[in-house]
């Protein structure tokens, strides 16, 4: 009977550790998401500052230079968040038009089959 309280303590300890680990992982994911959103709002490519690759690949000076070059390449394309959102809206409109065309073709082919019979 002494094993039951010991097992209960061990399982409780394992459960508490899992809860703490999951909460810290979730907090880290929220921080990374907020950082990426901030990058996008400022017009930087996502992952410019929040990517762990920079800290592994470059020293501080090299990272700053690489980030500046990446931003200049991205900025030279002339894309901003507003333009990207407008592009998404345009693509959605085109998709809706294509779906409408396909529906009309299906209905017209269905009508042609009925006329032949």
Backbone as JSON, one array per atom type, in Angstrom:
{
  "sequence": "XXXXXXXXXXXXXXXXXXXXXXXXXXXXXXXXXXXXXXXXXXXXXXXXXXXXXXXXXXXXXXXXXXXXXXXXXXXXXXXXXXXXXXXXXXXXXXXXXXXXXXXXXXXXXXXXXXXXX",
  "N": [[0.81, -1.21, 0.0], [2.11, 1.14, 0.32], [3.15, 1.83, -2.06], [1.23, 3.02, -3.63], [0.8, 5.81, -2.84], [3.34, 6.75, -3.54], [3.49, 6.26, -6.31], [1.37, 7.94, -7.08], [2.42, 10.46, -6.43], [4.59, 10.53, -8.19], [3.3, 10.39, -10.75], [1.77, 12.73, -10.57], [3.81, 14.62, -10.48], [4.95, 14.24, -13.03], [2.81, 14.98, -14.67], [2.52, 17.69, -13.94], [4.98, 18.69, -14.84], [4.67, 18.31, -17.62], [2.53, 20.05, -18.16], [3.7, 22.54, -17.53], [5.77, 22.6, -19.41], [4.32, 22.58, -21.84], [2.94, 25.01, -21.61], [5.05, 26.84, -21.67], [6.05, 26.36, -24.24], [3.86, 27.18, -25.77], [3.77, 29.87, -25.1], [6.2, 30.73, -26.22], [5.64, 30.25, -28.94], [3.6, 32.12, -29.34], [5.02, 34.48, -28.96], [6.85, 34.35, -31.11], [5.03, 34.43, -33.24], [3.91, 36.97, -32.86], [6.17, 38.51, -33.29], [6.72, 37.95, -35.98], [4.4, 38.97, -37.15], [4.76, 41.66, -36.56], [7.05, 42.17, -38.05], [5.98, 41.87, -40.63], [4.14, 43.97, -40.63], [5.88, 46.11, -40.6], [6.95, 45.86, -43.06], [9.03, 44.17, -43.63], [10.41, 41.1, -44.92], [8.78, 38.1, -43.84], [10.22, 36.42, -41.09], [12.68, 37.6, -41.11], [13.93, 38.8, -38.85], [13.07, 37.11, -36.86], [13.88, 34.57, -37.44], [15.62, 31.66, -36.51], [17.84, 30.95, -37.93], [19.53, 33.07, -38.5], [20.99, 33.64, -36.19], [22.54, 31.37, -35.95], [23.97, 31.19, -38.34], [25.37, 33.6, -38.89], [27.61, 36.11, -37.62], [27.02, 38.97, -35.47], [27.55, 41.33, -36.99], [27.65, 40.35, -39.61], [25.07, 39.35, -39.81], [23.49, 41.66, -39.63], [24.26, 42.92, -42.0], [23.42, 41.02, -43.89], [20.68, 41.0, -43.4], [20.03, 43.62, -44.1], [20.64, 43.53, -46.85], [18.78, 41.6, -47.69], [16.38, 42.93, -47.1], [16.62, 45.11, -48.83], [16.51, 43.8, -51.3], [13.94, 42.78, -51.16], [12.47, 45.14, -50.88], [13.05, 46.34, -53.27], [11.48, 45.06, -55.05], [9.13, 46.31, -54.74], [6.9, 45.58, -53.34], [4.36, 45.92, -51.01], [2.53, 45.6, -47.96], [-0.1, 46.45, -48.37], [-0.33, 46.32, -51.16], [-0.02, 43.59, -51.46], [-2.3, 42.62, -50.13], [-4.26, 43.68, -51.82], [-3.66, 42.28, -54.12], [-4.35, 39.71, -53.3], [-7.11, 40.01, -53.01], [-7.78, 40.52, -55.67], [-7.06, 38.05, -56.83], [-8.91, 36.37, -55.55], [-11.28, 37.35, -56.68], [-10.85, 36.65, -59.37], [-10.79, 33.87, -59.12], [-13.42, 33.38, -58.29], [-14.72, 34.23, -60.64], [-13.75, 32.32, -62.47], [-14.85, 29.98, -61.36], [-17.55, 30.53, -61.75], [-17.67, 30.56, -64.54], [-17.01, 27.89, -65.09], [-19.2, 26.62, -63.9], [-21.26, 27.58, -65.55], [-20.5, 26.44, -67.97], [-20.78, 23.72, -67.37], [-23.52, 23.61, -66.92], [-24.44, 24.36, -69.43], [-23.44, 22.29, -71.02], [-24.85, 20.2, -69.95], [-27.44, 20.94, -70.65], [-27.21, 20.76, -73.44], [-26.9, 17.99, -73.77], [-29.39, 17.12, -72.96], [-30.98, 18.19, -75.0], [-30.12, 16.75, -77.22], [-31.07, 14.23, -76.71]],
  "CA": [[0.0, 0.0, 0.0], [2.97, 2.34, 0.31], [3.49, 2.12, -3.45], [0.18, 3.85, -4.22], [1.11, 7.25, -2.71], [4.57, 7.07, -4.28], [3.1, 6.36, -7.73], [0.54, 9.13, -7.24], [3.32, 11.61, -6.42], [5.37, 10.5, -9.43], [2.42, 10.76, -11.86], [1.44, 14.14, -10.41], [5.0, 15.37, -10.86], [5.08, 14.15, -14.49], [1.72, 15.79, -15.25], [2.85, 19.1, -13.71], [6.07, 19.03, -15.75], [4.12, 18.41, -18.97], [1.74, 21.28, -18.25], [4.63, 23.66, -17.56], [6.47, 22.58, -20.69], [3.39, 22.99, -22.89], [2.64, 26.43, -21.49], [6.21, 27.61, -22.12], [6.1, 26.24, -25.7], [2.8, 28.02, -26.32], [4.19, 31.27, -24.94], [7.23, 30.97, -27.23], [4.98, 30.33, -30.25], [2.89, 33.4, -29.41], [6.03, 35.52, -29.12], [7.33, 34.27, -32.48], [3.96, 34.89, -34.14], [3.81, 38.42, -32.72], [7.34, 39.1, -33.94], [6.54, 37.84, -37.43], [3.37, 39.94, -37.54], [5.37, 42.99, -36.49], [7.92, 42.27, -39.22], [5.14, 42.07, -41.81], [3.58, 45.31, -40.56], [6.93, 47.06, -40.94], [7.31, 45.68, -44.45], [10.14, 43.24, -43.79], [9.97, 39.74, -45.25], [8.6, 37.32, -42.61], [11.35, 35.59, -40.69], [13.94, 38.32, -41.22], [14.54, 38.91, -37.54], [12.64, 36.04, -35.95], [14.39, 33.28, -37.87], [16.79, 31.21, -35.74], [18.96, 30.74, -38.83], [20.45, 34.19, -38.47], [21.9, 33.55, -35.05], [23.45, 30.25, -36.17], [24.77, 31.35, -39.55], [26.14, 34.82, -38.99], [27.9, 36.9, -36.43], [26.12, 40.12, -35.43], [27.8, 42.24, -38.11], [27.24, 39.68, -40.84], [23.61, 39.24, -39.8], [22.94, 42.97, -39.96], [24.51, 43.15, -43.42], [22.55, 40.12, -44.65], [19.3, 41.47, -43.23], [19.89, 44.82, -44.91], [20.6, 43.11, -48.25], [17.5, 40.93, -47.92], [15.35, 43.95, -47.11], [16.75, 45.89, -50.07], [15.99, 42.98, -52.4], [12.49, 42.7, -50.99], [11.91, 46.47, -51.12], [13.23, 46.7, -54.67], [10.36, 44.5, -55.79], [8.06, 47.28, -54.62], [5.69, 45.0, -52.75], [4.03, 46.3, -49.65], [1.42, 44.82, -47.4], [-1.35, 46.89, -49.02], [-0.34, 45.75, -52.5], [-0.23, 42.15, -51.33], [-3.71, 42.41, -49.8], [-5.02, 43.96, -53.03], [-3.42, 41.14, -55.01], [-5.15, 38.58, -52.8], [-8.51, 40.3, -53.35], [-7.9, 40.31, -57.12], [-7.03, 36.61, -57.08], [-10.2, 35.81, -55.13], [-12.27, 37.71, -57.7], [-10.6, 35.82, -60.55], [-11.21, 32.52, -58.8], [-14.88, 33.37, -58.35], [-15.11, 34.3, -62.05], [-13.48, 31.01, -63.08], [-15.86, 29.03, -60.87], [-18.81, 30.86, -62.42], [-17.54, 30.11, -65.93], [-17.09, 26.42, -65.09], [-20.59, 26.26, -63.62], [-22.07, 27.86, -66.74], [-20.16, 25.43, -68.98], [-21.4, 22.46, -66.97], [-24.97, 23.69, -67.15], [-24.69, 24.38, -70.87], [-23.2, 20.94, -71.56], [-25.97, 19.39, -69.48], [-28.58, 21.32, -71.49], [-26.97, 20.2, -74.78], [-27.15, 16.56, -73.72], [-30.85, 16.93, -72.9], [-31.54, 18.51, -76.32], [-29.8, 15.66, -78.15], [-31.91, 13.06, -76.42]],
  "C": [[0.85, 1.27, 0.0], [3.32, 2.73, -1.12], [2.46, 3.06, -4.1], [0.47, 5.34, -4.04], [2.37, 7.65, -3.49], [4.26, 7.21, -5.77], [2.25, 7.6, -7.99], [1.41, 10.39, -7.29], [4.11, 11.67, -7.74], [4.5, 10.94, -10.62], [2.02, 12.23, -11.78], [2.6, 15.01, -10.86], [5.17, 15.38, -12.38], [4.02, 15.02, -15.17], [2.04, 17.27, -15.1], [3.97, 19.54, -14.65], [5.56, 19.19, -17.19], [3.32, 19.69, -19.16], [2.65, 22.5, -18.33], [5.37, 23.74, -18.89], [5.57, 23.05, -21.83], [3.08, 24.48, -22.81], [3.83, 27.28, -21.95], [6.34, 27.53, -23.65], [5.06, 27.14, -26.34], [3.17, 29.49, -26.23], [5.25, 31.62, -25.98], [6.62, 31.09, -28.63], [4.24, 31.65, -30.41], [3.87, 34.55, -29.63], [6.56, 35.53, -30.55], [6.29, 34.78, -33.47], [3.82, 36.41, -34.07], [4.98, 39.11, -33.41], [7.21, 39.05, -35.45], [5.47, 38.82, -37.92], [3.94, 41.35, -37.55], [6.29, 43.2, -37.69], [7.1, 42.58, -40.47], [4.54, 43.47, -41.82], [4.61, 46.36, -40.96], [7.41, 46.92, -42.38], [8.49, 44.77, -44.68], [9.61, 41.88, -44.21], [9.8, 38.93, -43.95], [9.8, 36.44, -42.34], [12.68, 36.31, -40.76], [14.64, 38.39, -39.88], [14.2, 37.73, -36.64], [13.21, 34.69, -36.31], [15.61, 32.88, -37.04], [18.01, 30.98, -36.61], [19.99, 31.84, -38.72], [21.46, 34.04, -37.34], [22.9, 32.42, -35.24], [24.43, 30.53, -37.3], [25.77, 32.5, -39.48], [26.54, 35.35, -37.62], [26.98, 38.11, -36.48], [26.31, 41.04, -36.62], [27.34, 41.63, -39.42], [25.72, 39.6, -40.93], [22.98, 40.57, -40.18], [23.1, 43.26, -41.46], [23.57, 42.28, -44.27], [21.1, 40.55, -44.56], [19.06, 42.71, -44.09], [19.8, 44.47, -46.4], [19.26, 42.46, -48.6], [16.37, 41.95, -48.0], [15.41, 44.77, -48.39], [16.24, 45.11, -51.27], [14.46, 42.94, -52.35], [11.84, 44.04, -51.33], [12.03, 46.86, -52.59], [12.11, 46.13, -55.54], [9.15, 45.41, -55.71], [6.8, 46.71, -53.99], [5.54, 45.48, -51.31], [2.84, 45.47, -49.19], [0.1, 45.18, -48.09], [-1.45, 46.3, -50.42], [-0.59, 44.25, -52.45], [-1.69, 41.84, -51.02], [-4.58, 42.65, -51.03], [-4.86, 42.82, -54.03], [-4.23, 39.93, -54.6], [-6.62, 38.78, -53.16], [-8.73, 40.07, -54.85], [-7.93, 38.83, -57.47], [-8.33, 35.94, -56.67], [-11.29, 36.13, -56.15], [-12.1, 36.86, -58.96], [-11.05, 34.39, -60.31], [-12.73, 32.39, -58.85], [-15.38, 33.42, -59.79], [-14.89, 32.95, -62.74], [-14.5, 29.97, -62.64], [-17.2, 29.26, -61.55], [-18.79, 30.38, -63.87], [-17.67, 28.59, -66.0], [-18.52, 25.95, -64.82], [-21.46, 26.47, -64.85], [-21.77, 26.84, -67.84], [-20.79, 24.08, -68.64], [-22.89, 22.49, -67.25], [-25.28, 23.7, -68.65], [-24.44, 23.0, -71.5], [-24.32, 20.01, -71.13], [-27.21, 19.67, -70.32], [-28.42, 20.76, -72.9], [-27.24, 18.72, -74.8], [-28.65, 16.28, -73.7], [-31.48, 17.19, -74.26], [-31.28, 17.4, -77.31], [-30.69, 14.47, -77.93], [-33.32, 13.39, -76.78]]
}
